[in-house]
Amino acid sequence: QVQLVESGGGLVQAGGSLRLSCATSGIIVSITAMGWYRQASGKQRELVASITRPGITNYADSVEGRFIISRDNAKNTVYLQMNSLNPEDTAVYYCNTFPVRIDSWGKGTLVTVSS
């Protein structure tokens, strides 16, 4: 059974940084395209960043140049380095495959950016 466990969120001031982690089991991230998604209060879940099997990364326009997605194949973990955070980045962040193929989402990790 696939499990996705997100961590690393918290409260940070605008301009600050956070590093999110997505520990996985049941999949092999080195051969699976993965993505980070977020859902702000009252909004639909959206794709923030993705990394393909060969390691090609893509970002939503709103985070381009500020966020970096990466993975550690040995740890089977995907990361999201978030820099220059602003209040609009406040959301619950989730990981999943890209495109989404795992029905059971993790609990996510809450990121709150204060102004």
Phi, psi and omega in degrees: 000134181283135175231139178234123182233110180268147178204169175106355180287176179165191179261129181218150177281155177306136183093349182277184183227154173215154175237117179266148177236146175231102177275131184239155170216146181091353174225164178244107188294336182291341180238019182229126173293130184236157180218155169254135181234159175218153178224113175276158182303126178079006182238164177282155176293138182228152177282131181256316183203152178219156176222127184274176180304313178282001175096014177283131183251150176218150185225151170295149181304326185291342182240356181306131179087350181244327183252149177225123176263140179209175179214154174243104185297324181294326180266355182054043186232143177246142183240158171224108175274123183242119181241163178049048183294146176228165185304333179291348177275355179297123184182171167268129183255135181231157169243157178193176174291166176232115356290173185294123177230354181258115184290326183271095178290153172288181181283343182080172177226131186276129174245123179237122181248119180266148182270000000 
